[in-house]
Amino acid sequence: MTGKTVAVVGGGAAGVLATRELLRCSDDRVVLIEPDAPGGGLAYGSARPWHLLNSRAGAMSADPADPSDFARWAECSPASFQPRATYGRYLSDVFARTALSYGDRLEVVQDRAVRLGPPSSGPPSSGPLSCGTLSSGTLRRIYTEKSGQIAADEVVVATGNPAAAQPFPLRDHPDYIADPWRPGVLESIPSDVPVLLVGAGLTAVDVVLTLTADGNRDAPVTAVSRRGQLPLSHISEVPPAIDLRLAECRNLRDLVRAVRVAAAGAEDWRAVVDGLRPSIDRIWTSLTEAEQETFLRHLARPWECHRHRMAPSVGARVDALRDEGRFEVRAGGIRSVTAPPAGGVLVELEAGVQWFGAVVNCAGPGRLPASAGAFVNSLLNDGHARIGPHGLGLDIDVQGRIADNLWLIGPLRRGRSWETTAVPEIRSQARALIDRHK
Ligand SMILES: Cc1cc2nc3c(=O)[nH]c(=O)nc-3n(C[C@H](O)[C@H](O)[C@H](O)COP(=O)(O)OP(=O)(O)OC[C@H]3O[C@@H](n4cnc5c(N)ncnc54)[C@H](O)[C@@H]3O)c2cc1C
């Protein structure tokens, strides 16, 4: 089925890749709804020069059929780790080239979708109709902040990660930074006050790199997380991935044992982790709901530390900061928090009470419905979508369909699948939209 009008909501990495595939590989028309410039998004839009991709350039091509496209564009080795900002420029360029080739079937609406109307037949009764030609049949209307309503035959939701979890009790305190991605917030922290990062994953790594980038910070940065475990690093050599034989594993316990044994026997454990990647979603969906819950509670964090690794130079920089006593990572919870009148925050950690001039939330994406964000919340409240397993994303069928004529790509697929946040998986999901009616 071709020649439909597809509205893509969100023009980050997923929205750009979906737009490209739909225009290149079908006769569909695309209306891309995005408030900012297409190709930015959370990861690549406002990255600083010291924020590197955590994947090698060879894994980051926009084109599923041409794995070297990004490395060629950036004129770099496929084994290198490029700045995320470079990747953002690449995605913008991918979008610009797509618009040049298929402009007659593309409309960009610089706006924010606020809600979806119920499926209906016939043209909208009022308001501007963004894309002129619609197929007969059921329509979807997307209501936006400024443009009114946009009618489309189908809608692809590509709005990115859920909002950050908010584990810190003092939500509205002036020295608490709830969203470390907000431009300028980290630069506003004085360099002579100790800073606490709540969380020790890749977000915390990004934040400590920014806080220490100009070399002027003389007060330490502390990261605290339940396990006190930072992401591990890539090595410069690419170890050949090991294909594990997991057919005999009957449950989560067997799987964990098999992976541990293989990692202990491998020349480098990264070869085992990388070898597992193509099977992760099959493994995840084969687990019972209780096993998935056990994985989330006890294994997800250590798995993420091994799976989403820092570029070697970033790992070396973090090690140096720790050796110099400028960055410390502690295990344990936050027992209590008080806000002294003089400013800053008194935090009771396992080791005792300590004063911090600023506390930065580095907890990563939260769960639904609390972290849904306005548009996804409206999908839930209006009955267009259901929360998926474990509240990690939205519920979808095996093809990625939320409901009739409503599709989902990107991080909000988490829960139904596990590997759905990185570019190779998003790229495959975008490509699969072409076959959605087969
Ligand atoms: C810090 C960070 C580093 C990462 N590094 C890597 C890496 O090195 N390698 C890798 O493979 N993956 C990496 N990832 C994972 C992955 O590439 C990103 O999560 C990816 O950017 C997801 O793309 P997305 O388009 O779904 O979300 P986003 O890029 O966040 O884009 C979502 C877009 O939707 C728009 N939007 C939101 N709501 C609305 C609305 N209501 N109406 C219209 N538009 C809306 C936003 O403006 C935004 O542009 C990283 C992720 C993060 C967060």
The ligand as a Gaussian input file, in Angstrom:
#p B3LYP/6-31G(d) Opt

LIG

0 1
 C       23.302000      11.386000      25.693000
 C       23.031000      10.284000      24.732000
 C       24.064000       9.737000      23.987000
 C       23.818000       8.731000      23.071000
 N       24.842000       8.210000      22.337000
 C       24.595000       7.238000      21.438000
 C       25.660000       6.685000      20.635000
 O       26.815000       7.060000      20.775000
 N       25.357000       5.717000      19.738000
 C       24.071000       5.277000      19.571000
 O       23.838000       4.410000      18.716000
 N       23.070000       5.764000      20.321000
 C       23.304000       6.724000      21.234000
 N       22.276000       7.227000      21.986000
 C       20.942000       6.644000      21.814000
 C       20.133000       7.159000      20.611000
 O       20.855000       7.418000      19.465000
 C       19.313000       8.325000      20.986000
 O       18.516000       8.044000      22.091000
 C       18.486000       8.799000      19.787000
 O       18.815000      10.150000      19.693000
 C       16.996000       8.590000      19.903000
 O       16.399000       9.292000      18.836000
 P       14.936000       9.832000      18.937000
 O       14.698000      10.556000      17.673000
 O       14.029000       8.733000      19.305000
 O       14.940000      10.839000      20.159000
 P       15.523000      12.315000      20.209000
 O       16.814000      12.380000      19.487000
 O       15.497000      12.765000      21.606000
 O       14.489000      13.169000      19.358000
 C       13.152000      13.334000      19.721000
 C       12.643000      14.546000      18.967000
 O       11.234000      14.624000      19.139000
 C       10.885000      15.967000      19.284000
 N        9.612000      15.999000      20.005000
 C        9.374000      15.588000      21.269000
 N        8.068000      15.779000      21.570000
 C        7.497000      16.299000      20.457000
 C        6.173000      16.714000      20.160000
 N        5.180000      16.642000      21.055000
 N        5.913000      17.199000      18.919000
 C        6.907000      17.294000      17.977000
 N        8.181000      16.913000      18.231000
 C        8.457000      16.438000      19.457000
 C       12.042000      16.610000      20.042000
 O       12.092000      18.004000      19.794000
 C       13.240000      15.858000      19.468000
 O       13.827000      16.536000      18.389000
 C       22.505000       8.239000      22.905000
 C       21.462000       8.779000      23.682000
 C       21.714000       9.792000      24.582000
 C       20.576000      10.366000      25.375000

